[in-house]
Amino acid sequence: MKNILIASTSTLANENYLEYLLPELTTHFQDCDTILFIPYARPGGISHQEYTAMVGLAFAKINKKVIGIHQFEDAAEAIKNAEGIFTGGGNTFVLVSQLYKNNVMKILSEVVKNGTPYLGTSAGSNICGLSIQTTNDMPIVYPPSFKTLGLIPFNLNPHYLDPDTSSKHMGETRETRIKEYHAFNTVPVLGLREGSWLDVKGDTITLKGHLTARLFRQNQIPEELEPGTDLSFLK
């Protein structure tokens, strides 16, 4: 049975890394002593080692050890043998490129669908959907495919921002970008605001946190979903 947390962000304003999620993670990874971390997204271009060390400090607060996938000779075997898995944020295109380069996109999808506890934040959440076509990131590298893990039957837009009515900025809003996507695609998109996450247990997908999420569907008016909403109806 799938056991997944899909968070919009790793860090809230004026908080430490993963701080707001630690109570959830204590339960989510309760049967895990060691977490396999996938640092491929490299926020700001930091090294895999630096990123893993930062994550290790956060998980130490709930008495979990973290080991980076880059420390293994065989990435696929590391995923198969993992007690729990965390994929962090950064650049989604870099993350997807590395998952394909190391031939682990398929095996990662399989082990998570088979029940290995998984946490994704930001880019690590983007890959839980059907594709990365609704990410906010710059395409700084060219992955072999936009297709991702398919752990949920829709796409995400983490860090979703509402239009700032006081701003003089004339660029496209997130909502406009998603409407552009729906001019060519039918897959629903969930705008997940920072501080919100999805809790996936088997085929049940529940919106968690204190904020609403914004659901976009082709040729329909966007809809605000309350915390606690079951999103299993989305296809």
C-alpha positions in Angstrom: 0.0 0.0 0.0 1.3 3.4 -0.9 2.5 5.5 2.0 3.5 8.9 0.8 3.8 12.5 2.0 3.9 15.1 -0.8 4.8 18.5 0.6 4.8 21.8 -1.2 8.0 23.0 0.5 10.7 21.8 2.9 10.9 25.1 4.8 8.4 27.7 6.0 9.4 31.3 6.6 11.3 31.8 9.9 11.5 28.1 10.5 14.3 25.5 10.2 14.5 22.9 7.5 11.6 20.4 7.7 10.6 21.8 11.1 6.9 22.1 10.4 6.7 18.5 9.1 8.7 16.8 11.8 5.6 15.6 13.8 4.3 14.0 10.7 7.6 12.5 9.7 8.0 10.9 13.2 4.9 8.8 12.4 5.5 8.5 8.7 8.9 7.0 9.1 8.2 5.3 12.5 9.4 1.9 11.2 12.6 3.2 9.6 16.0 3.6 11.3 17.6 5.0 8.1 16.3 7.2 5.4 17.7 7.1 1.8 18.0 10.6 0.6 18.0 11.5 -3.1 19.8 14.9 -3.4 19.8 15.1 -7.2 17.8 18.4 -7.4 20.7 20.3 -5.8 19.1 23.6 -4.7 21.3 26.5 -5.6 23.8 24.0 -7.1 25.0 22.7 -3.8 26.8 19.4 -3.8 25.2 16.1 -3.0 27.3 15.9 0.1 26.3 19.3 1.4 22.6 18.7 0.8 22.7 15.3 2.5 24.4 16.7 5.5 21.7 19.4 5.9 19.0 16.8 5.6 20.8 14.6 8.1 20.7 17.3 10.7 16.9 17.7 10.4 16.2 14.0 10.6 18.5 13.6 13.6 15.9 15.5 15.6 13.6 12.5 15.2 16.4 10.0 15.7 16.7 8.9 12.0 20.0 8.4 10.1 20.2 9.7 6.6 22.4 8.3 3.8 22.6 9.8 0.3 22.0 7.7 -2.8 25.2 9.1 -4.3 27.1 7.1 -1.7 26.1 3.8 -3.2 27.7 2.2 -6.3 24.3 0.8 -7.4 21.5 3.4 -7.1 18.8 0.9 -8.0 19.8 -1.5 -5.3 19.9 1.3 -2.8 16.3 2.1 -3.6 15.2 -1.5 -3.6 16.7 -1.9 -0.1 15.7 1.4 1.4 13.6 1.5 4.6 12.3 4.9 3.7 13.0 7.4 0.9 13.2 11.2 0.8 13.6 13.3 -2.4 14.4 16.9 -1.7 13.7 20.1 -3.6 15.8 22.1 -6.0 15.6 22.1 -9.8 13.1 19.5 -11.0 14.7 19.2 -14.5 18.1 18.3 -12.9 16.4 15.8 -10.6 14.5 14.1 -13.4 17.6 14.1 -15.6 19.6 12.3 -12.9 16.9 9.8 -12.1 16.8 8.8 -15.8 20.6 8.9 -16.1 20.9 6.5 -13.2 18.1 4.3 -14.6 16.0 4.6 -11.4 12.8 6.4 -12.3 11.0 3.1 -12.9 12.3 1.3 -9.8 11.6 4.3 -7.6 8.0 4.3 -8.8 7.7 0.6 -8.2 9.1 0.5 -4.6 7.0 3.4 -3.5 3.8 1.9 -5.0 4.7 -1.3 -3.2 4.7 0.5 0.2 8.2 1.9 1.0 7.5 5.2 2.9 8.3 8.2 0.7 8.6 11.9 1.4 8.9 14.5 -1.4 9.3 18.2 -1.0 9.1 20.7 -3.9 10.9 19.1 -6.8 10.7 15.7 -4.9 6.9 16.3 -4.9 6.7 17.4 -8.5 7.9 13.9 -9.6 5.1 12.2 -7.8 2.7 13.4 -10.5 2.3 12.2 -14.0 4.8 14.7 -15.5 6.8 17.8 -14.6 5.1 20.0 -17.1 3.6 22.2 -14.3 6.8 22.8 -12.3 8.0 26.4 -11.7 11.7 25.6 -12.4 13.9 26.8 -15.3 14.7 24.0 -17.7 18.4 24.3 -17.2 19.0 20.7 -18.4 17.1 18.6 -20.9 15.7 15.3 -19.4 15.0 12.4 -21.6 11.3 12.6 -20.7 8.9 14.8 -18.7 7.2 11.7 -17.5 7.7 11.0 -13.8 6.7 8.5 -11.0 2.9 8.6 -11.5 2.2 8.0 -7.8 -0.8 10.2 -8.0 -3.1 10.6 -11.1 -2.6 14.4 -11.6 0.1 17.0 -11.7 1.3 19.4 -9.0 2.3 23.0 -8.8 4.2 23.2 -5.5 4.9 26.7 -3.9 1.6 27.8 -5.5 1.2 31.6 -5.2 -2.0 33.6 -5.5 -1.8 36.9 -7.5 -0.6 39.8 -5.5 -3.2 42.5 -6.2 -0.9 45.3 -4.9 2.0 44.3 -7.2 2.9 46.2 -10.4 4.6 43.1 -11.9 3.1 42.4 -15.3 4.4 38.8 -15.8 2.2 35.8 -15.8 0.6 34.5 -12.6 0.8 30.8 -11.6 -2.9 30.5 -12.6 -2.1 31.9 -16.0 0.7 29.4 -16.5 -1.5 26.5 -15.5 -4.2 27.7 -17.9 -1.6 27.7 -20.7 -0.8 24.1 -19.8 -4.5 23.2 -20.0 -4.7 24.7 -23.5 -2.9 21.5 -24.6 -3.4 19.0 -21.8 -6.3 17.5 -19.9 -4.4 16.3 -16.7 -5.7 18.1 -13.5 -3.3 20.3 -11.7 -3.3 21.0 -7.9 -1.8 24.3 -6.8 -0.2 23.3 -3.4 0.5 26.3 -1.2 3.5 26.3 1.1 2.7 24.6 4.4 0.3 22.1 2.8 0.9 18.5 1.9 -0.8 15.5 0.5 -1.0 12.3 2.6 -1.3 9.3 0.4 -2.4 6.0 1.9 -3.1 3.3 -0.7 -5.5 4.9 -3.2 -6.7 7.6 -0.7 -5.2 11.1 -1.2 -5.9 13.7 1.5 -5.0 17.4 1.6 -3.3 18.2 4.9 -2.1 21.4 6.6 -4.0 24.6 7.4 -4.4 26.1 3.9 -6.7 25.4 1.0 -5.3 24.1 -2.3 -6.4 25.3 -5.7 -7.6 22.7 -8.2 -7.4 23.4 -11.9 -9.1 21.3 -14.5 -9.3 21.9 -18.2 -12.3 24.1 -19.3 -13.5 24.5 -15.7 -13.4 27.3 -13.1 -10.6 26.7 -10.6 -11.8 25.3 -7.2 -10.5 25.9 -3.7 -10.3 22.7 -1.7 -10.4 22.7 2.1 -7.9 20.8 4.3 -9.1 17.3 4.8 -10.5 17.0 1.3 -10.2 13.5 -0.2 -8.6 14.0 -3.7 -9.1 10.4 -4.7 -11.8 11.5 -7.2 -9.2 13.1 -9.5 -8.3 11.2 -12.6 
